[in-house]
Amino acid sequence: MSDISTHSASSRLSRSLLTLLQGLFTLALTIIGLLLITFALSALSPVDRVLQIVGDHASQATYDQVRHQLGLDQPLPVQFWHYLTSLAHGDLGTASATGQPVLQDLLSAFPATLELATLALIIGSVMGVIFGVLCARFAGSPWDLAVRTFTLLGNSVPIFWLGLLMLAFFYARLQWSAGPGRLDDIYQYSVEAKTGFVLVDTWLSGDRDAFINAINHLTLPVLLLAYYSLASITRLTRTACLSEMNKEYITLARAKGAGEMVILVRHVLPNIRGTLFTVIALAYTGMLEGAVLTETVFSWPGIGRYLTTALFAGDTTAIMGGTLLIGVSFVIINNLTDVLVRVTDPRVR
């Protein structure tokens, strides 16, 4: 009997190791593919990086010298190898728009996007799951119709247009909220940026007014992004709940006298947690990628606004760095979600 138990434990361990190796191999291939695509976008870009540096009136000798220094006169496979080598040393190049290393620019901009997206995700996922469960409970009711209409608008209305309306109404007209940016000018230079997260930095500064001002500046962009994530999470939660409500174990729970809300909370939600984790992760990555328009409208100094500035300036080095950072974030979040689903849901192991 002990030999059978030992063999079973050894078999489970082998399967777990095999799954881990497969996951790592898939992750490595995904990262390599992302690097290839990022490099290809730069290599095939119509923007001449040399002209950005030397200017239109430089001599041919100067042009050739800078082109040689950048390694652009070498074959593409050699350029890609140099690109990988530079990445391994943490060198993403120098942004022509700012004159600073791209890595330094990204490290200063990414916390702003991460803070905005994380707060929006918390609000959007909590409210989205609650609304989705209530819509499934009262399917076909006026409440269900109203929430579905509300979420449909969230997927239909352009985010930049809604952001401009929110600024015009809540900031310019009613003055209920602070305007664009992360802080008012009076606090902008008095609060030391220790972490890059404005709420944390203002809290650590001990300035209560600055902390409240940071919350006021976060309110509109966070609610805007939360609304868009809430729309998709609500709709998919409702669909997943309704599909579970027709299964046999739900019929058995009803036969035992369980109420509909008890069934939804105690039986349905635990069985759709894998779907919820996946939907929430996709909403999170979508906010990290799609915060470009929101950050532009609200003058939020994050990755989205940084990429917008780089695009208008034709700064391919900065665009490559920002695209790579967002792509790696996407890959990491999706892989962590897969691990979380496997850990919490024995049906997919």
N, C-alpha and C positions, 0 to 999 in steps of 0.2 A: 504493500500500500504506500509506503514511504517512497519507494522507487517511482511509482506513478506520479505522486505529488511533486517529487523532484523534477521528473521529466516535464510535467506540465508547467512548473515554474520556469524551467529552462527554456521551454518553447515560447512562453509569453515574453521572456526577456529577449529572446532572439528576434521575435516579431517587433518588439518595441525598438530595438537597435536598428533593425532593417528600416522601419518607418522613419526613424530619426535620420538615418543616412540618406534615405530618399528625399526627405524634406530639405536637408542641407544641400544635396545635389541640385534639387529644383531651385532653391534659393540662389545658389551660385550661378546657375544658368540664367536665371532671371536678371541678376545683377549684371552679368556679362552682356546680355542682350540690351539692357538699359544703357550701358556704357557705349555699345556699338551705335545705338540709335542716337544718343546724345552727340557722339563724335561725328556721325554722318550728317546730322543737322547743321553742325558747324562747318564741316568740309564742303557741303553743298550749298551753303548760304551764299546769296549773291553779294553780300556785303564784303568788301575788301578790308580785312583787318589791317593790312599794311598802310593803306591810304588813311585809315582812321588815326594812325599814329604819326605818319610823316606829313599828311596834308596833301592837297591836290597839286601844289606848286613845287613839290620836292623833285630833285633831279633823279634820273634813272639809277645813278650809282647809289644814292641814298636809299631809294626804294629797294634795290636788290640787296643791299646790306641788311636792312631791317628784315626783309623777307627771309634771308639766310639765318639771322639771329633767332627768328621765330620758328625756324625749321620748316617753313612752308614750301621750300624748294625740294623737299625730300618726298619719296613715295608715300602714299597714304598708309600702308601697313607700318612703315617706320614712324610716321607721325602718330599713329594710334598707340604704338608701343611707348613712345615718349609721353603721350597723354596718360597712359596707365602708370608709368613710372612717376610722373609728377603727382598724380592722385595718391599714390602710395606714400609720398612724402608730405601729403596735405597741401599741395600747391595746386590751386585751381586757376592760377593766372592772376593778372591784374586788370581790374575794370577800368576801361578807358573813360567812363563817365565820371567816376569818383577819384581815380588815381590811386585807389587802395587795393590791397589783395582781395579777391572775390570772397575767399573764405572768411576774412574779417567782416566784410559787408554782410554776408549771410548769417554769421553768428550774432550780429547786432540786430538783424531784421527778423530772424526766425522766431525768437521768443514772442514778439508782438503778434505774429500770426498764430502761433501755438496757443497763446493766452486767449485770443479772440475765438478761435475754433473750439477750444476745450470748453469754455464757458457756454458757448452756443450749443455744443453737443449735449452737455449736462441738462440744460433746459429743454432742448428739443427732444431728447430721447425719453426723459421722464414724462413730459406732457404727451409725446407721441404714443407711448405705450398705454398711458391712461386713456387717452382718447380712442385708441384702437380697440381696447378692451370694451369700453363703453359702447362704441359703435357696434361691436359684435354682439353685445348683450341686447341692445335695442335695435337690431338690424331692421331696416325698413321704416323706422320711426322718423318723425320730424327732426329729432336730435341727430340721428344718423345722416339724414339728408343735409342738414346744416353743416355738420362737421366735414362731410365729404366735399361739399361745395367750397368750404373754407380751405381745405387742403388742395383741392383742384386749382384754386387761384394761386396757391403757393408754388405749384409746378408750372403755371402758365404765365404769370406776370413777370416781366424782366426784372431782375434783382436791382439793377442800377436805377431803373425808373422808380421802383418802390422806395429805394434808399433816398433818392432826391425828394420824393413826396414826404417822407418822414422828416427829413431835415427842414423842408419848407414849412411843414405844419407844426411839428413838436419843438423845433429849435427857433426858427425865424418868427413864426406867428405867435405860438403860445408860450415860448421860452420855458418849456418844462424840462428841457434837456440841454446839456452842453453841446457845443458845435463840433466841427471836425477836429481831428488830432487826438492825442492821448491825454494831454493836459493843457490847461490854460497857460498863457505865456508867463503869468506870474509864478507858476510852479515849475515850468518847463526846465529852467536852469538851476533851480534851487534844490531839486530832488536828485540825489546821486543814483545813477543807473547801475546798481550792483548786480542784479540778476537779469535785467532786461524785461522782466514782467512788471508792468506798471503798478498793479495792485500790491505786489510784494514790496517793491521799492518804496512806494509811498507809505506803506505800513511800517517798514523798517526805519523810515526817516522820522517817524514820530509826529509827523504833521497831519493832524486829523482832517484839516480842511483840504489838504492835497489828496488824501485818500478818498474823501467824498467826491472831490472833483474828478478823480480817476474813474470812480464808479459811474458818475454822470456821463463821462465821455464814452464809456463802454456800453451804456444802456442801449442806444439805438443800433449800433452795428451788431451787438450780440443778439438782440431780439430779431433783427432782420435775418441773420444767418440761422438762428434757432427756428424761425418760421419755415424756412426752406427745408431744413432737416426734419422738422416735425411733420411736414406734409408727406414726405415719403415714408417715414416710420409709421405714422398713423395708418396710412393706406395698407401697407404690407402687414402690419400687426393685425388689422381687422381681417384681412384675407386669410392669414395663417390661423387665426382663432376660428373663423367660420369653417375652414376645412377640417379642423380637429373636432368641431362640435358634431359632426356626422359619424364619428367612429364608435365602435362597439363599447369601448370602456366608458365613454360619455353616457351612452344609453344605460349601462349598468349603474353608473353613479346616479342618474336620474331615478332609476328604479329603486334605489336605496333611499330616496328622498332628499338628495342634495339639491340645494338651490342653484340657480343659474350662475350667480356671481361667485358662489363657492366653487362651482365646477370650473369656471374660468380662471380663478386665482390659484386654486390648489391643484388642478389637474391639467388644464390647457396650457397655462403659461410655462410650467416646468417642461412640458413636452415640445414647446416651440422656442426654447431658449437658444438653440443653435441658430435658428432663423433670425431671432432678434439680435444676437451677437453679430451675425453677418451683415444685417441691415444697418445696424448702428456703426459698424466699422466702415462700411461703404459711405455712409453719411459723413463720417469724420474725414476720410480721405477726400471726399468731394469738397468739403469745406476748406481743407488745406490747399486743394488745387484751385477751387473756384472762388477764393476770396479776393481775386484780382480786382473785380469790379467793385466789390464792397469796400476794399481798402482804398481804391481810387476815389470813390465818392466821398468817403469819410476822412480822407487824408490820413489814413492809418499807416504808419511806417513799417509795414511788414513785408513779407516775401512778395505778395501780390503787387504792391506798389513798386517795389524794387524792380521786379520783372517788367512792369509797365514802362518805367523810366528807361530801362535797358533796351526795350524794344524800340521806343521812339528814338533813342540815341544810336541804334544799330550796334550795340555793344554785345557782340556774339559771345565773348568770354563770360560776361556776367549772365547772359541767357543760358549758356551751357551749365554754369554752376548752379543757378536757381532751378533749372529743369532737373538736374541730377539730384539735388536735395529733395525736391518734391517726389521724384520717382522712387528714391530710396525710402522715404517716409511711407509711401504707398505700399511698397513691398514689405517693409517691416510690420506695418499695421495689419496687413492681410495675413501674414504668416503668424503673427501673434494671435490673431483671431482664430485661425485654424487650430492652433495649439489649445486655446481656451475652449473651443468647442469640443475637441477630443477629450480634454480633461473633465469637462462638466457633463458631457453626454455620452454615456457608455454605448449607445446604439451605433455610433460612428467609429468606435475603436476597432 
